[in-house]
Amino acid sequence: MAIRYYAKPGAGYWTFIQPQNWRSQNHRGELMKRDWDLIRLILIAVEETDDASQAVSDKDIPGHDPALVAYQMRLLKEAGLVDAHCVAFTSEPGECFVFSLTWEGHEFLDQIRSKTLWNKTVGVIQEKGLDLSFSTIKAAAAAVAKSLISF
């Protein structure tokens, strides 16, 4: 396979760079999957942003590959849970900036914010052998919350 190099302007000169393979060995196949724990962390990070004019970027979630974070942010935008701006490049995963949660994003985060409730919700879904879909998580979180507040 031929290696292609691209020119990038530098400080008064051109630097030739090899594009980063964003489906690298450390997360091959993971890029195209939803990561619900990471999605929860992104929603919490956006809500905790003090300055409404400041966005949360794919590089702002510590301990996670920015390419994976950008993909999850893109999914959140498509689901209507966040207001975001995502830019895709042909040779790289692109970047995503999340500015705020939508009403639906706040509602969903309210259901999964508590670590205890989140762990119980995921446990119930896995125990029943169900897929971790958006609608299943919402329904299970509501049922778990209801069972926790029953007297």
Secondary structure, DSSP 8 states (H G I E B T S, - for coil): -----EEEE-SSSEEEE----SS-GGGTTTTTS--HHHHHHHHHHHHT-S-TT--EETTSSTTS-HHHHHHHHHHHHHTTSEEEEEE--SSS--EEEEEEE-HHHHHHHHHH-SHHHHHHHHHHHHHTT----HHHHHHHHHHHHHHHH--
